[in-house]
Amino acid sequence: MNIKKKVMLVDDEIINIDALYRVLGSYYNLVVAVGGSDALEFLNKEELPDLVLLDINMPEIDGYEVCRQMKKSERTKEIPVIFVTAADDERDEVMGFSLGAVDYITKPINIAVLLSRIEHHLGNKR
């Protein structure tokens, strides 16, 4: 029996979550957080995901702050974070890596690349 890895999708745009859910749902056990505060609440209370796909540009708590808080917490610091975002400036990417993200993918997303990178980082975690 093959147990699916748990991947958390964090975005404030339902259309983006739906698109990722349709593509990734057959490969992974997906959990969804709509926005940064929802993500942090989940990460503090629920069973932890194996990997987080995190948007940057969200109201209230942006993806940078979610990543920052995850990496400061003993509970969540080892969870790989992949930023999946429309923010395609080099400074955004450097900021993401400096906060502890393992990867950075810009929208529009190449699904084959996304799946490959998720598998790579899940493999590194094993």
C-alpha positions in Angstrom: 0.0 0.0 0.0 1.4 3.3 -1.1 0.7 6.1 1.3 0.4 9.5 -0.4 2.6 12.3 1.0 0.7 15.3 2.4 1.2 18.6 0.6 -0.2 21.9 1.8 -1.4 24.5 -0.7 -1.3 28.0 0.6 -2.8 30.8 -1.6 -5.4 33.5 -1.1 -6.8 33.0 -4.6 -9.3 30.1 -4.8 -8.8 29.8 -8.6 -5.0 29.1 -8.0 -5.8 26.5 -5.3 -8.4 24.8 -7.5 -5.9 24.6 -10.4 -3.2 23.1 -8.2 -5.7 20.8 -6.5 -6.9 19.4 -9.9 -3.3 18.7 -11.0 -1.8 17.4 -7.7 -4.8 15.7 -6.1 -4.1 12.3 -7.7 -0.5 12.3 -6.6 -0.7 13.7 -3.0 -2.9 14.0 0.0 -3.6 17.7 -0.2 -4.6 20.2 2.5 -5.5 23.7 1.7 -5.0 27.0 3.6 -6.6 30.2 2.2 -4.1 32.8 3.2 -1.2 33.1 5.5 -3.0 33.2 8.8 -5.0 30.1 7.9 -1.7 28.4 7.1 -0.1 29.3 10.4 -3.2 28.2 12.3 -3.2 24.9 10.6 0.5 24.3 11.1 0.2 25.0 14.8 -2.7 22.6 15.4 -3.0 19.9 12.8 -1.0 16.9 11.6 1.9 18.5 9.7 2.3 18.3 5.9 5.4 16.8 4.3 5.9 19.9 2.1 4.3 23.3 1.7 3.6 25.1 -1.6 3.4 28.7 -0.6 2.3 31.9 -2.5 4.0 35.1 -1.6 1.6 37.9 -2.3 -1.3 37.5 0.2 -3.1 40.1 2.3 -2.6 40.2 6.1 0.3 37.7 6.4 2.3 37.2 3.2 4.2 34.1 2.2 7.5 35.5 3.4 6.2 35.9 6.9 4.6 32.4 6.9 8.0 30.9 5.9 9.8 33.0 8.4 7.6 31.8 11.2 7.7 28.2 10.0 11.5 28.2 10.1 11.6 29.8 13.6 9.4 27.0 15.0 10.8 23.7 16.2 7.5 22.1 15.1 7.7 23.2 11.5 11.3 24.2 10.7 12.1 21.0 8.8 9.1 21.1 6.4 10.3 22.0 2.9 8.8 25.2 1.5 8.4 25.8 -2.2 7.3 29.3 -3.2 4.9 29.2 -6.1 4.3 32.7 -7.0 3.8 35.4 -9.7 6.6 37.4 -8.0 9.3 36.9 -10.5 11.8 39.5 -9.6 15.3 38.2 -8.7 15.1 40.0 -5.3 11.9 38.0 -4.5 13.6 34.8 -5.3 16.7 35.7 -3.2 14.4 36.7 -0.3 12.6 33.4 -0.5 15.8 31.4 -0.3 17.2 33.5 2.5 14.1 32.7 4.6 14.7 29.0 4.2 12.7 28.0 1.1 14.0 25.0 -0.8 12.7 26.1 -4.2 11.0 28.9 -6.0 8.7 28.4 -9.0 7.1 31.3 -10.9 3.6 31.4 -12.4 2.5 30.4 -15.0 3.5 27.0 -13.7 5.0 24.2 -15.8 3.2 21.2 -14.2 6.0 18.7 -15.2 8.6 20.9 -13.5 6.4 21.4 -10.4 5.8 17.7 -10.0 9.5 17.0 -10.5 10.6 19.5 -7.9 8.0 18.4 -5.4 9.2 14.8 -5.8 12.8 15.9 -5.5 12.2 17.7 -2.2 10.0 15.0 -0.8 12.8 12.5 -1.6 15.3 14.7 0.1 13.1 14.7 3.2 12.9 10.9 3.4 
